[in-house]
Amino acid sequence: MLILSREQNPVVKARAAKLQVEVLHHIHDKLPALESWRADHRFEWAEIAYIGNDINDLDCMRACGMSFAPSDAHPEIKAISTMVLQRPGGNGALRELSELLISNNLIG
């Protein structure tokens, strides 16, 4: 798992540390950072699920095998998503996505 963020947010940093999830901050062009992470971990694009909410997530969402958007995402993000979640960002969207992936045996 990876948190890829344009900004540095102490709450996100603390949550990532608690969950032992890698986080990359201050990433303005997300696709090259995701490509590097993908190659380092030897994932195929089809194996990656990406959740994004704004225009700067478009390229990553198009590259990944599955893409998801919280209910309050930018309209262009919703339009290209594999699925728009029922919950908004910061209010249960990641939990909804996690449960969806686990219940459909899409992650191990």
N, C-alpha and C positions, 0 to 999 in steps of 0.2 A: 504494500500500500504506500501511497505517496500523497502528500498534500502539496499542491503546487499553487503558490499564491503571489499575486502581484504586490501585495502589501505585506509588511511585517506587523502582525497582530499578536500581542502578548498572550491573549486568550487562546488563540490558535496554537501558538508555540507550546503553551502549557498543556493543552489537550493532546497535542501530538506526542509530547514527552510522556504523558500519563498512559497513552495507548501504545507507546513504542512504535510510532509511525514516523517515517522519514518525512521531513518538511523542507521545501525549498521556498525561500522568501525573496522578494524584490525581483521577481521574474516577469519582465515586461513582454518578452516573446516566448510564450510557453511551449510551442511545438519543439524547438531545438532542445530545450531542457527535458521535455518528456522523451524525445528521441534518445537522448543520451542515457537517461534513466532506463528506458526500455532495453537498449542495447546492453547496458551493464548487467541487467537482470535476465537477459536472454529471453525476453518475451517477444512473441509475434504481436503485431498490431491487433489481430483478431482476438487475442487473449485479454485485451485490456478493456475494462469498463471505465468510463469517464463521466463524472458529473460536473456540470458547469452551469453558470447562471448568467454570464454576460458575454458581450461581443469578443472579448479577448480569449474566450474559450472555444470559439468556432473552429479554428484549425485543428486543435486537439480532438475535438468531438468528431470531426469528419475523418480523422485518421484512425480512430479507435474502433474496435469491433462492435462495441455497444456504447451508446451515449444516453445520458439521463439529464433531465432538467427538473429543478424544484418548481413548484407551481407558480412561484413569483419571478421566474426567470424572464429575461428579455425575450420578446416575441420571436426574434430570429433564432434564438437558441432553442426555444420550444419547437420551432418549425423543423429543425434538423435532428431533433432528439429521437432516439429509438423509442423512448417513452418519457412522457411528462408525469412526474410524480404528483400525488395528491397533496403532499405537505410542502409548505414553503421552506426556503433555506433558513437555517437557524431555529427551526421549529419542527424537527422530526424528519426532515427529508433524508438525511443519511441513514437513520434507523430504518425508515421505510425501504430504502434501496438495499440495505444489508439484509433485511428480512426477505425481500423479494429474490435476491440472488441466492441466498441459502435455501429458501423453500423450493426453488426451481433447480437446485443442484448445479448452479452455475459457478459456484466456488467450492473449494474443498475445505 
